[in-house]
Amino acid sequence: MEAERFSLEKTRWSSLFRAFTDGASITASTHRQALWKRNKATLWYYPAPVKKYHTPLYLVYSLVNQPTILDLMPNTSLIGALTKAGYEVYLIDFGIPRYEDRDMTIDDYVLKYIQPGARHALKHSNSNSITVMGFCLGGTLAAIYAAMAKEPIENLILFVTPVDFSYFPKFDLLHQAIKDERIDLSPLTDALGIIPAAFINYGVRLITSPVYISPYLSLLEKGHNQEYAHKWSLFNKWTKEHIAFPGAALKQIVNDLIIHNKLMTGKFKIGGEPARLQQISANLLVIASTNDELVPLEQALPMITLSGSKDKELIQLPNGHTGIASGAGLPTNLFHWLSSRSHPVHIESEELI
């Protein structure tokens, strides 16, 4: 009995030690292939083992983290769950911007990466329409794209996506100072050109976990479970893999979204053309978290009323900000909602007989 207890304790403390020393990188767990590249960006294709739906999924992840969270481990992979359900999945991976990308704007992300990526996905899948699925700030970009897209978007699914930037409960005084233009971030962005990943990491930590201790306590408690320890290690690595942010894009976000809240007023433009959320006609599913410190409900819920979609639905979950994206606790009603709006292969085949 004592030997068994000693073995568990040894495993537990070894897991904690590895958390500070393990330098392994995160790799994709679902089979994929690169279809298209531009600058640092890659369009990835994840085939379904058995294709069950004609409408493919096109994923747009955030600009501040790498999208590896969507395919972290086989048993907790959102992409893996979608391909196993019979969907062809495409992911636009923006890559890691460098100093030479400092002038990239939101217009560039939408018009030079998201839109061409969608066109390549449509052509490759030989589909008449596509489902766009956006996450966090990537969801904001996906909504902006859907508002001005000429491509046939069947469904728009937004995970913890901010559209109303008037609500920042944790930094209300700083937010108000930026809105009143008493604080000007332009000198900083102009001087740096591109915001370093470390700055992004510190900003996220200020909002969520200024004192980053509880995850390590959790690991110490459950570290004897090797599967849990491995998953914890991968997730912890991902949380530290923030990426640099182009200064021009940040200035546009501050001016157009935070100061003037143009998505809410309908004045946001892409390439000089209006991108009003009221112009979205795709079937809309908004998935928001009731326990999200990064994107509170107040930032995400207005999408339901702003959208011009006739078919729209809201799912609220208790997961944190990253719990949904990591495949943990995916709602079954997400799959029910999506399957009935994705043109099942077998139904159309039967109709042709």
Residue pairs with C-beta under 8 A, 6 or more apart in sequence:
8 224
9 224
11 223
11 224
11 226
12 220
12 221
12 223
12 224
13 220
13 223
14 223
15 219
15 220
15 223
15 224
15 226
15 229
15 232
15 233
16 216
16 219
16 220
16 223
18 229
18 233
19 216
19 219
19 232
19 233
19 236
22 233
24 233
24 237
25 237
26 66
26 68
26 72
26 234
26 237
26 238
26 241
28 68
28 71
29 71
29 72
29 73
29 74
29 77
29 80
30 46
30 71
30 74
30 77
30 79
30 80
30 83
31 46
31 47
32 44
32 45
32 46
32 91
33 44
33 45
34 42
34 43
34 44
34 45
35 43
35 44
35 45
35 90
35 120
35 121
35 124
36 42
36 43
36 116
36 117
36 120
37 43
38 112
38 113
38 116
39 95
39 101
40 94
40 95
40 96
40 97
40 98
40 101
41 92
41 93
41 94
41 95
41 113
41 117
42 92
42 93
42 95
43 90
43 91
43 92
43 93
43 117
43 120
43 121
44 90
44 91
44 92
44 93
45 88
45 89
45 90
45 121
45 124
46 79
46 82
46 83
46 88
46 89
46 90
46 91
47 83
47 88
48 83
48 84
48 85
48 86
48 87
48 88
48 89
49 83
49 84
50 86
51 86
51 88
51 345
52 85
52 86
52 87
52 344
52 345
52 346
53 86
53 87
53 88
53 339
53 342
53 343
53 344
53 345
54 127
54 128
54 342
54 343
54 344
54 345
54 348
55 87
55 127
55 129
55 130
55 131
55 154
55 155
55 341
55 342
55 343
56 87
56 88
56 89
56 90
56 121
56 122
56 125
56 127
56 130
56 131
57 82
57 87
57 88
57 89
57 90
57 130
57 131
57 133
58 90
58 91
58 92
58 117
58 118
58 121
58 130
58 131
58 132
58 133
59 67
59 70
59 79
59 89
59 90
59 91
59 92
59 133
59 134
59 135
60 92
60 114
60 132
60 133
60 134
60 135
60 138
60 139
60 141
60 142
60 145
61 67
61 69
61 70
61 91
61 92
61 93
61 94
61 134
61 135
61 136
61 138
61 325
62 135
62 136
62 137
62 138
62 139
63 94
63 109
63 137
63 138
63 141
63 243
63 245
63 249
64 136
64 137
64 200
64 204
64 242
64 243
64 245
65 238
65 241
65 242
65 243
66 93
66 96
66 238
66 241
66 243
67 91
67 93
67 135
68 238
68 241
69 235
69 238
69 322
69 325
69 326
70 77
70 78
70 79
70 91
70 135
70 325
70 326
70 327
71 77
71 78
71 79
71 80
72 231
72 234
72 235
72 238
72 326
72 327
73 230
73 231
73 234
74 80
76 231
76 326
76 327
76 328
77 327
78 324
78 325
78 326
78 327
78 330
79 89
79 91
80 327
81 327
81 330
82 89
83 89
85 335
85 339
86 345
87 338
87 342
88 125
90 117
90 120
90 121
90 124
90 125
92 113
92 114
92 117
94 109
94 113
96 243
96 244
97 104
97 194
97 243
97 244
97 245
97 246
98 194
98 244
99 193
99 194
101 194
101 246
102 193
102 194
102 246
102 247
102 248
103 246
103 247
103 248
104 246
104 248
104 249
105 246
105 248
105 249
105 252
106 141
106 144
106 249
106 252
106 253
106 256
106 270
107 252
107 270
107 271
108 249
109 141
109 249
110 141
110 144
110 145
110 148
110 270
110 275
111 270
111 271
114 141
114 142
114 145
115 145
115 149
115 151
118 130
118 132
118 145
118 149
118 151
119 151
121 130
122 129
122 130
122 151
122 152
128 152
129 152
129 153
129 154
129 343
130 151
130 152
130 153
130 154
131 153
131 154
131 155
131 156
131 157
131 338
131 341
131 342
132 142
132 145
132 146
132 153
132 155
132 156
132 157
132 282
133 142
133 156
133 157
133 158
133 159
134 140
134 141
134 142
134 143
134 156
134 157
134 158
134 159
134 161
135 159
135 160
135 161
135 325
136 159
136 160
136 161
136 162
136 294
136 295
136 321
136 325
137 161
137 162
139 158
139 159
139 160
139 161
139 162
140 161
140 162
140 163
140 257
140 263
142 156
142 158
142 161
143 156
143 158
143 161
143 163
143 263
143 277
143 280
143 303
144 263
144 268
144 270
144 275
145 275
146 153
146 156
146 280
146 282
147 275
147 276
147 277
147 278
147 279
147 280
148 270
148 273
148 274
148 275
148 279
153 282
154 282
154 283
154 341
154 342
154 343
155 282
155 283
155 284
155 285
155 338
155 341
155 342
156 280
156 282
156 283
156 284
156 285
156 307
156 309
157 284
157 285
157 287
157 334
157 338
158 284
158 285
158 286
158 287
158 300
158 303
159 287
159 324
159 325
160 287
160 288
160 289
160 292
160 294
160 295
160 300
160 321
160 324
160 325
161 286
161 295
161 300
161 303
162 295
162 299
162 300
163 263
163 264
163 277
163 299
163 300
163 302
163 303
163 306
164 261
164 263
164 264
164 298
164 299
164 300
164 301
164 302
165 257
165 258
165 261
165 263
165 264
165 299
166 261
166 264
167 296
167 298
167 299
168 174
168 175
169 296
170 207
170 293
171 206
171 207
174 183
175 258
177 183
178 185
178 254
178 258
178 259
179 258
179 259
181 259
185 250
185 251
185 254
186 251
189 195
189 247
189 248
189 250
189 251
190 247
192 247
193 247
194 244
194 245
194 246
194 247
195 244
195 245
195 246
195 247
195 250
196 244
197 242
197 243
197 244
198 242
199 245
200 242
200 243
200 244
200 245
201 240
201 242
204 242
204 294
205 212
207 293
207 294
208 293
208 294
208 321
209 215
215 232
215 236
218 232
219 229
219 232
222 228
222 229
222 232
223 229
223 232
235 322
235 326
239 322
256 262
256 268
257 263
257 268
260 267
262 268
262 269
263 277
263 306
264 302
264 306
266 274
266 276
266 277
266 278
267 274
268 274
268 275
268 276
269 275
277 303
277 306
277 307
277 308
278 306
278 307
278 308
279 308
280 307
280 308
280 309
281 308
281 309
281 310
282 309
283 309
283 311
283 312
283 341
284 303
284 304
284 307
284 309
284 311
284 312
284 313
285 312
285 313
285 314
285 315
285 334
285 337
285 338
286 300
286 301
286 303
286 304
286 312
286 313
286 314
286 315
287 314
287 315
287 316
287 317
287 324
287 331
287 334
288 295
288 297
288 300
288 301
288 314
288 315
288 316
288 317
289 295
289 297
289 316
289 317
289 318
289 319
289 320
289 321
289 323
289 324
290 297
290 316
290 317
290 318
291 318
291 319
291 320
292 320
292 321
293 320
293 321
294 321
295 321
297 316
301 314
304 312
304 314
311 341
313 337
315 331
315 333
315 334
317 323
317 324
317 329
317 331
319 328
319 329
323 329
324 330
